[in-house]
């Protein structure tokens, strides 16, 4: 039961261009969404989050957009840099309790080509 | 910046043996988690822990698994009798409050032979 789906297993982008990573979810109770970046042999690193009361959150080169009606969110990285090459995970949680676990997508491997 | 630390980074064990994976969460965090990632698959939730008890656990977290916070700083995951299919990266994570982001450790790679 894939509640969080990242349908693109990989993405290649030229350095300096925009990277757009997409994520869809099925559980309408999700109200908090996060993006994590993961390098090999390291744990996921938190990048940016958005709550369901917003439709956009920006932090430097990273912007997350949330479209609740479509149950879709996306992460924009601009400009993309070679150091951004990593696996990006979308995650979501529902407000049942403060300890509700995050549900992760399968990840998208981003390669930024110099 | 404070971080979640996990030891060991790699653990090799024989099927049927017990293993304990150790984690030191960030010191002012209140919520603790274990996740795992089997090679090539997604990061899966195992268990969450708050106020010295399990809050939630997944189907994966059966009677072979247990967690403990023995001394206020360590958070351990014990697998009583390991199976081949337990081979995975195990990530510990913690957060300070509701709707705070989870901070992950670098994981322990468990290999069951």
Interface residues (C-beta under 8 A of the other chain):
Chain A: X32 X34 X36 X41 X42 X43 X44 X45 X46 X49 X51 X89 X93 X97 X98 X99 X100 X101 X102 X103 X104 X105 X106 X107
Chain B: X4 X6 X31 X33 X35 X41 X42 X43 X44 X45 X48 X49 X50 X55 X56 X58 X91 X93 X97 X98 X99 X101 X102 X103 X104 X105 X106 X107
